[in-house]
Amino acid sequence: MKEFVITEAQAETAVLVGLITPEQDERKTTEYLDELEFLATTAGAVTVKRFTQRVGGPSQVTYVGKGKLDEIRAYIQAEEDAEREVGMVIFDDELSAKQLRNIEQVLKVKILDRTSLILDIFAMRAQTANAKTQVELAQYRYMLPRLQRLWTHLERQGGGSGSGGGKGSVGLRGPGETQLEMDRRIILNRMSLLKQRLADIDRQKSTQRMGRGRMIRVALVGYTNVGKSTLMNLLAKSEVFAENKLFATLDTTVRKVIIDNLPFLLSDTVGFIRKLPTDLIDSFKSTLDEVREADLLVHVVDISHPDFEEQIRVVDKTLADLGCANKPSMIIFNKIDAYTFTPKDEDDLTPATRENTPLPDLMKTWMAKLGGDCLFISARERQNIEDLKRTLYDRVRELHVQKYPYNDFLFQHYDEE
């Protein structure tokens, strides 16, 4: 049976739309739209225009006000008159079915929201059966309340056998059943099958985790595109896929790492992001179990990113949502080779910001209070990697002794050379 996959964003031109609200000032909206443009680029779209509106909050009817929607429509029409077609308009928040329907009626082009764009990227990135199943389930969760807008004809997929179910389970219209009701029933049946498949995968993975022996499990966590996979390759001497695009890694990769004489398991997990769809977190439960069951979390941060402190807060909140807020952890500031700042003028008496603070001075701020569990490295340039290995050795050894006090494991201190 051919699986249904949404692939909305192609190599098209895109217009981005965001709001400036009392809770989200202009600077933050710009940062969010920068990230939305990166998402669009990752999905294969080229951003040609941005629109923002200062409002008290999103309109329940059209997200932006009527005047702004007319302005966007006028731009699209002008581009069409100049024979430059606008392929899609992407909104920086999740839109309701009502908002999507009303916006489409005015703009008359493809409309995506942040959630559908992220789901599209996940569908593009999914390689294994596990990841594909998780993404498909998340897509159906997203589609279900929006069926009135998405006029689907999934009954063509109702037949067949195997994982898709028999002809008696899906695809047969009952007496008086409308197209919408039939689509809804087909999706619910498909979701039930996907959930069962994920439950089977989860049991298999649990068995695999139980069979890994008495080794401490360390999980790399962090915002998307902070260099986790590059660090994984460096520590595990492996070849995990790493790319300068969002969500390069979807499947959790686990490798055995040995520092001096001490072995442990290191896992590279899917990156987090602002406004990460709840459906994705729910669907990726079996993947995120590597985070839940880890003995030590290594939070990797891209210190060269202008908004890295906000990214730290996003990751911390996501970890809290997963019930991992109190796990042993350490923080690794990566990409110190890419850190930049603009020196302040001598006559500038305004308080210093991150943008004009040298890295040595930044390291003396709140980061200094984190002590030995805060390291600064460049995985790409291999800077301070020996310090990282030494710290990991000490933390893993400490956790191993606590967890397996009667294990006859012979330790040697890390070679200081």
N, C-alpha and C positions, 0 to 999 in steps of 0.2 A: 504494500500500500504506500502510495506517495504521501509523505508527511507534508502538512500545511505549514509553510514558513512565510512570515511577513518579511518582505525585502523592499521597503518603501524607498529608501534613499539610494539613488543611483548616482552616476557621475553627472549631476545636474547643478544648475545655479540655485542658490538658496538665499532667502531673506530671513533675518533673525529679528525676533520681537521680544522685548523684555520690559519690565515695569520698575519704576523708581517709586518706592513706597516709604512710609514712616519707619518700617522695619528693615528696609533695604535701600541704603542711600545710593547716590549716583556712582560712587567709586565701586561699591560692591556689585551693582548691576553691571558695570563695565567688566569687572572680573568674571562675573557669571557668563556674560555674553562671549568673552574671550574663550572660556572653557566650552561654551556651546559651539563656537566656531571650530574649536579643535575637535569636538565630537563630530561635527558635520564633515570636516576634512577627513577624519578617520573613516567615516562612512562613504567617502568618495564624492562629496558635494563641495562646490566652490561658493563661498559666501560673497555676495556682491553688494549687500546693503544691510544696515541695521536700523531698527526703529525702537525708540524708547518713549515711554509716557510717564509723567509724574502724576500719580493718583493715590487716593487713600487706600485702595486695595483693588484686586482684580474684579472686573465686571462678571457677574454670574451668567450673563447672557452672551457676551462676546469677548471676554477677557480684557481687551482694551476698550476705550470709549468709541462711540460711533464715528466721531470726527477722525480719530486716529486710524480706524479701520478704513474709512473712505480715503485717507491719505495713502495708506498702503496699496489700496486698490488703484488709485491714480498712478502710483509709481509702476505697478505691474502693467497697467494699460500703456503707459508711456514706453516701457521697455518692449512691449509687444509691437507698438507702432514703429519702433526703431529696429524691429526684427531681432530683438534680444529677449528670448523667452525666459521667464522666471519659472524654474521647475517646481519650487516648493517654498512654503513659508513655515518656519520652525519657531515655535513659542517656547520660552524658557521655563515653563511650568507644565504640570500635567493638566490637560484640558478634559472637561466633562463631555459626555456625549452631546449635551445641549450646546455647549460652547463650540464644539467641533462642527456641528451641523450648521449653526448660525454663521460662523466664520466662513465656511465653505460656500455658503449661499452668496456671500458678498464678494469674496476674493476669487472664487471660481478657479482655484489651483489646488494642488495637493497640499494638505495641511498636516504637519507633524507637530507633536509636542516633545518635550525633553525625554519623557518616558519611552515613547515609541522609537525615538532615535537611538536611545541606549539599547533597547531591545533589538533593533536592527543590527547594531554593531555586534551585539552578543551572538546573533544568528550568523553573521559573517565569520566571527572568530571561532565558533564552536567546531571542534575537530572530532572529539570522541563521542561515542554513543551516549555517555553520561551527560556531557555538556549539551549535546543537541536535545536530549530529552528535557533537561532542566529549562533550556531556553524556550522550547516549544510550549511547555506548561506555563511559563511566565507570559508568553504571548497570548495564550488562550485566556488567562486570568485578566489580562488587559482588555481583550476584545469583548469579553462576555457582557459587561455593562454598556458597551457601545455598539451592540448589534443593530440597533435601529438605524445607525449611521452607516455601518459597514454592511451593505447588502451582499451577504455571502451566499454561495451555492455549494455548500460543503457536502450535500447529499451525494455528489459524484464520488466522494471518497468513502462513502458508507459501506460499500461492498468489500469483498476480499476476505482474507483469513489471516491467521497469525496474530502479531501484536496489535493489528488494527481492529480485531474483533470479527465476528461472523456477520452474515447478511441479516441475521435476526436481531442483532444488537444495535445497529445504527443504520440510518439512511432510509428508513421506510416511513413514509408519511402516514399518520393515523387519520381517522375520520375527522374532518373539519379542522385539521391542523394547518395553521398559517405557515408561510415561509419562515417568518421570524421565530415562531415556536419550534419549528423543525431544526433551524440552525442552532437555536439554543440547546435543544436536546442533543444534537450531534456533538456540540462542543463539550457539554457536560459529560457525555459518555467518553469522549476522547480524553478529557482531563482525568477521568477516573482510571482509564487505562495507563496514562502517563504516571499518575501517582503510584499505581501498583508497580510499574516498572522501576520507578525511583526507589520504592521501598525495597524491592529485590536488590537493586544496586547498593543501597545503604547497608543491607545485611551482609552482602559480599565484602564491602569495604570495612565493616566492623570486624568481620572475621580476619581480614588482612591486617588490620591494626592490632588485633589481639595476638597475631602470630609474629609480631615484630620483635618479640623478646624484650629483655630488660634494658631498654635504651631510652634515654631521655628524648622527648620530642620537642623540637624547637620550630616555631612557625614564623615566617616572615610576613608581616602585615604592613599595611600602609595605603596611602592614597594611590590611585592609578598613575602609572608612568613616573614613579619615583626611583626606579632602578632596582627593584627587588630581584627580578630575574637575572640581571647582570651580577648582582651580589651572590645569588645562588650559584651561578656558573663559576664564579671565582672561588667560593668556599668548597663547593662539591666537585670542582673540576669536571663539570658536566656541560651539556650543550642545550640548556633550556632556551626556548625561543624568546628572544628579547628584541624589542623594536621601539622606536620613539613614536609610538602611537598609543592611544588609550585602550585599555583592556587587551593588551597583547597576550596576557595569560588568563585563561578561563578555568582550565582544569588544574587542580592542585597536583603539583609534582613533588614527590618525596624522594630524597636521596640520602644515602648514608655518608656522613662526614666523619673523618678522623682527624683530630687535632692532637698532636703528640701521640699518646697511646689511648686517647679517650674517644670512643665512637659515640655518635648520637645521630638522630634522624632530623633532617632539615626539610621543611616543606615550604614551597612557594605558592601563595594563595592569590585568589582573584583580588584585584585592587578595588578599593572603595572610592566613592565619588559623592559629591554633594547631591542631595535630592535623589539618592539611589532608590529606585522603585521598590516598594515593599514586596511586590510580587516576585522580584528577582531574589531578594533575601530569602523569602519563603521557598522558592523553587530550588535555590542553591544550598539547601540545608545540608545535603550529604557532602558537598564540597567544603562548606564552612565548618563541618564537624572536625576537620583537621585543626581549626583554630580553637574550637571548644575543648578539644582533648589534648592540646599542647601543654607541655609543662612550663614552657618559657615562650613569651611573645617578644619578637624583635621588631619594634616599630621603626620602619625605614621612612625617613622624611627627606624630601628634596629641598635642601636649604637655599638653593638658588631660585626657587619659585617665590615671586613677590608676595604671595599670600599663604606661605607655608604654615603660619600659625593657625589660620582658619582650617587648613587641611588637617592639621593635628586634631583640632576639635571635632571635625567630621569623623575621623577614624575613631577617636575616643568614644564618641556617641554611638557609632555603629558597634563597637566592641561591647559597650554597655548593653545595647539592645540584644546582643548575642549572649549576654550573661557572662562576659569575660573581663569585666572591668577590674576585678581584683586578682587577676592572674599575675604571677611574677613576670616582669617585663623589663626591657631596656630600650633606649631610644638611640637610633643611629642617624645622624645627620649626614646624608650622602650628597654628592655633587659639589663638594667644597671648591673644586677646580673651576666650576661655572659661576660661583658667587660673585656678584658685582654690586657696587654702590657708587653713589654720586656724592663727593665731598661737599659739605656745606660751605657757603661763603663765610668769610671771617666776620662780616657784619650782620649775619643772619642769627637773630637771637631766639628764633622759635625752637621749641624742643626737637631734639633729634628723632628721626624716624628710622625704620629698618632700611629705607632706601638710601640713607646717607650715613650708615653705620658700618665701619670696617668689620670684617669677620672676627678679628681678635677681640674687639670691643663687644661685639654681639655675644661672643662666647662667655663674657663675664657677667651677662645679665641673668635672667631667670634660669638659663641653662646651667650656670655654674652650681646652682642649688641641687641639681640632680646627681652630682657626684660622679662616681665611677661608672654609673649606668648610662652615661651620656657620652657618646663618642662622635668624632667628626672625621669622615672618610671621603675618599673618592674611589668608588668601585671601578670606574673606567680607567682612571690613572693609577690605581693600586696604591693610593696614599693612605697611610696609617692602618693598613690591613693587618699587620702583625699585632698592633695594639688591639684590634678587634678580635683576632684569634685568641689572644691571651685572655681577654675579658670573657669571651665565650667559654673558653676552657674552664676558667674559675667558676662561672655561673653554672655550667652543666655539671661539673664535678660536685659542687655544693648540693645541687638538686638530686643528683644520683645518690649521694650518701644519705640524704633525707628520705628518699623514696625506697631505696634498697639497702638498708643498713646492714643486712646480713649477707650481701653479695660479696663473694671472694674476688672482687675486682681489684687489681693491683694498679694503683695510681703512681704516676711520677709527675713531679712538678714540670710545668711548661718550661721548655728550654728558653732561657732568657737571652740567648744570642740573637 
